Amino acid sequence: MNYCNKIRYHIFAAEKASFPEMIDRLLGWLPKKETILRLAFFGTPNTSEEYLRRREILAEKIKQKFGASRPAVSYVSQPPLDAPLIVEVHSFVPDPDDRISYHSHKDFPYVVLENAAGRFLFAGGFQGNVGMDSIREQSDTVFEEIGEVLAKENMPVNQIIRQWNYVEQITALEGNDQHYQSFNNSRSRFYAKEKWPHGYPAATGIGANLGGVLVDFDAVKFKATDAFATPIDNKLQVAAHAYSDQVLESADCLKTTPKFERAKSMTFGERRLVYISGTAAIRGENSLKGVGLEKQLQITMENIAELTGEAKPVLLRVYLKYPEDYEDAARLMDSYRLQIPISYMWADVCREELLIEIEGIAIE
């Protein structure tokens, strides 16, 4: 059966309770007949100390639930706007030709799926020394860990196909450098180890209120001749990796561009899955300023439609700069009648003037 028929995406939200109770409830709702590949939890710790304690509680709960078959797990310090804690689930319905194995690297669990189409790696939760090291140092540590996992699995860096990048206080300055720029510089150094003939990964670079630098990623090594990856440009936008210096935030220090594609597809015969990068109201390389939430959301959805073509969204994440915009954003999204899981987060977007950013996954 085709990969696109077997991959699944869900979002579950917990009602307010103690953190351990909310974790138990969310884990209890996981689909029983699907193999869990990735769990991304989003919550609202109040301090770095509380974030680290909750991360430890979550890790222990995952060990108790899954034993040696742990999925990739991350705990993102981003306040969900419709629940105190939510989990985004990436799962799979395997058939006899699918081989799934579970691994860990320095206690970061990850999953490898292998079949006739390719070898798929689902990994996440990579963090540096939260609260102790600088954003630059944490970024370097994260990419070092990711490189070690890829080397262990005999996958070149350029086989990363989707990356989620969460950066604490993303638009804040650390010395002369913006946090996001420091992260981009580290990513550029890491990616420079390989050539990228099939384009950079799809990616999101988004703010978190705590947690330092956290990165999740999917990678794939294709086997079948009719299975391949394709970078997707938006003719209405400049590619992020081709931005000019005018939109890069730094003083007189190194300024490298964000290395990601607007979207990236995986084709399997006549089907394809599209990873939609973090998308906002940008035309060319410039943000639409002063037009309000409704217009920014409209332009963002037009950009997404340009990227997905005939593929239909199956999962979306909506990031809002201001929590008071939640009800309006949810109402506007409802008007699209998508009938799919959508989560809403309060998060800093990488440009001050942007009120909303949307990412997701689509399948054709």
N, C-alpha and C positions, 0 to 999 in steps of 0.2 A: 504494500500500500504506500502511496505517496506521502512524503514527510509532511506536506501541508495538510493532509487529512488527519494526521496523528498528533500534531502539536495543539496544545490547549492553553488558554489564558483565563484567569479568574481574578476577582478582587473580593476580599471579605473584610468586613468592618466589625469591630468589637464595640459593645456598649461600655460605658464607663465602669471600671472596677479597678482592683489593684493590678499592677503590671503583670505579675505572674498569672493572675486569673484571666486577664485578657489574652495572654499568650496561649493558655490552655484552651480557651474557647476557640481562638482562631485555628489552632492546630487540630482541634476536634472537627472543624468544618472542612478540612482538606478532602478533596475527592478520593474516595476509596479505591476506585478502579483505574486510577491514573498514576503513573510514576512521576514523582515530584522531582523536577530538575532545578528549580530556583524558587527561593522565597525571599522577597524584598519587603521588609517591615518598615513602616513609616510612623513615627511617633513624636512626642513632644516632651523630652526631658528638659528640666529647668536649669541644670548646671552640667558642666563637663563631668563632675564626679558622678552625678546621677546617670548621665549617659553611659559612662563606663560600667557602672553597676548593672544597669539594665542590659547592656550588651552581654555581660557575663551571665546574667539570668537567662537571657534568650539562648545563648550558646549551650547552657546546661539543659534547658528544656528540649532543644533540638537533639542533643545526644540521647536523652531519655526516650524521645519519640522515635527516632530513626536508627539508633545504634550505629552500626558500621555502614549504613546506607544513607548517610546524610547528604541532602542536596546543598547546592551553593546557597549561602545565607548572608544577608546584609541587614543592618539596622541603621536606617537613615534618620537623622534628626531633622525632620521636616514636618511641621504640624499639618496633619490632614484637616480639611475644613468641614468634614461631615462626620467625624468620629474621632475618639481619642487615640485609636491605634488601628491601622489597617495592614493587610498583607496582600501583595500582588504575587500570584502564583503562576509559574510557568511549568506546565506538566506535559506528559506524553503518554499516548496509548500504544505501547509496543506490540509488534507482532513477532512471530518466531524468528524472523530474520534480523531483528534488532538486538544488539548486545549492549547492555548498560552496565557500567562499572563505576565504583565509588572510590574516591581518593582523597587525600588531604596533603597539604603542604604547610608546615608550621602551624597546624591546626586550622588552616583555611580549607574547608571542604569544597570539593568540586566533583563534577560528574562528566563522564565520557560516554557518549552514545556512538555506536558504530554500526553501519549497515552498508548495503551496496552503493548507496548514494555518496557516502562520505563518513568522515569521523568528526564528531561535533563535541566541542568542549564548552561547558557551562561553569563559570567560576565567578567568585565575587567576595565581597566583604574585605577587600584588601585595604589596609590602613597602616599608617606609620605610627609614630609615638604621639598620640593625640594629647594636646595640651602642653606638650613639652618641646617638641621640635617646631621649627618654622614651617610655613606652608611649602616653601621650596624643599626643605629637607624631607618633609613627609611625602611630597610628590615623588622625589627621587627614590625613597624607600619603597613606595607602592610599586613603581615601575620596575624596580629591581626584583621584587617578589613576583610580579607578573611574568617577567622574563624568565625566572627560574622555573615557574610552572610550565610555561610554553616549551622551554628546553627539555624539561622532564618528559613532556608528552610528544617531543619531536615535532613541534609545530613552530614554524618561523613567526616572527612578530607580525608579518604582513598577512597572516591568516586570521587576525582579529577582524571580525565582521561587524560587531556592535559593541559599543562601550558606553557605560553610564558613569559620569564623573560628577561627584558631589563635593563641593568645596565650601568649607565654612566661611561665612561672611565674604562671599565671592567677589564683591566689588570693593572691599576694604583694602587699605594700603598696608604693606609691610615694608617699611623703609620707603624706597622710591617705587616699588613695584606693587601693582594691584595683585591680589591673591590669584585671580584667574589668569593673569599674565604669567605669574610665577609657575602656575600649573602648566600652562601652555608651553612654556620654555622647557620644562622637564619632559613633557610628552614629546616635543619635537626632538629632543636629544635621544629619547628612547626609540622613536620611530626611524631615526636616521640610520639605525643599524641595518635596515633593509630597504630595498627598492619596493615601490608600491604600484606594480603594473596594472592592477585591477582596482585602483582607487583606495583611499583611506577608509577606515570604518565609518559607519553611521555612528553618531554620538550625541549625547546631551552633556552640556556643561552647565550645572545649575547650582544655586546656593543652598547651603544648609545652615541652620543657626548654631549647631555644634557638631563635633565629630571630626574636625580636621579635614583631611582628604580621604575620600572613600571611592573605590572604583570597582565596578562589576563589568564583566565582559563575556561575550560569546565569541568563539573562534571555530573555524571549520576548515578541514582539508577534504576537498571533493575527490571522489573516485570515478563516478560515472561520467561519461562524455556529455550527457544531457543535464548534468548538474554543475552549476557555476554561479559566481557572484558578479554583479554588475553595479558600478557606481551610478547614482542617479543625480543629475543636475536639475536645477530649477531655472529655466530661461529668464525668470523674473528677478533672479538674485545672482549676485557674484558668489562664486564658491567661497566658503569660509577660509579655505587654505590659500586663497588668492587675494585676501583682503589687503588694502593699502595700509600704510603706517597711520593714516588719519583715524582709523577705528581701533587701533591697538593701544591699550592703556598701559603706559609705562613712562618713566621720565627719560633719563639719558642711558638707561640700561638696555639689555638685550630685549628685543621685541620679536617674537616669532608668532606666526599665524596659528589659529586653531586648526589642527590637522584632523578634519573630518569631512565626510560628504554630506550633502543635504539629505540623502537617503541611500540605502543600499539594498539590493534585492538578492535573494537566493532563488534560482530557478531550478525546478525539478521536472524535467519533461515539459508538460503543458501547464504546470502550476508554478506559482511563484509566491514567495513571502517577501514583504517589503518592510524593512526596519526604517521607520520615520525618525530622523534626528530631531532634536529639540528645534522647533520651528516657531518663528515669531513674525511680527508685522515689519518685515524688512524687505525693501525693494532695492535692487542693486546691492549696495552694501550699507545703505542708510536706513535707520529706523523711521517709521512714521510717527512723528512727534505731535503731541497736543491734539490728537484726534479722538481720544477717549477709548474706553474699554470695548464698546460695541464695534467700532470700526477696526480696532486692532485685532479683535477676535475674528471678524469677517475676513480680513486680509490674511491672517494666519491660516484659516481654514481653506482659503483659496490657494495658498502656497502648498498646503498638504495635498489638496486635490491635484495640483500640478505634478506632485511627486508620485502619487499612487496610481494615477491613470485609472485603469479598470479594476484594480485591486480595491477591496472593501476593508475599511478599518475593522479590526476585531478587538482592539484594546487601545485606549487613550489615557494619557496622564496630562492633566491641566495644571500648570503652575501659575499662581497669581501673586503679584507683588504686594497687593493689599487685601487682607482677609475680608474686608467689608465688600469686596467685589464678588464674593462667592455666589450669592443668590442670583445676581444678574448674569454671571457667567454660566451658572447651571441652567438658567432659563434659556439663554441664548443657545447653549449646546443642545438642549432638549428640542429646539426648533429644527435641528438637523435630523431628528428621528432615527438615530443610528442604532438604538437598541443593543448596545454593547456595554461591557464594563468600562466605566470612566471614573478615575479618581481625581480629587481636587486637593492640591497642596498649597500651602503658604510658603513661598520661597523667593529669595532674591534672584532676579534674572540678571544675566551677565552685562546688560546695559541698563543704566539708571532710568532711561526714558521708556523702557518696555514694561507694560503692565501685565502681559500674559505671554506664556510660552506653552506649546503643546507638542508632545511626542507621542509615538505609538507604533503599532504594528498593523499591517494590512495583508490580506491574503487574496490572491486571484485564482 
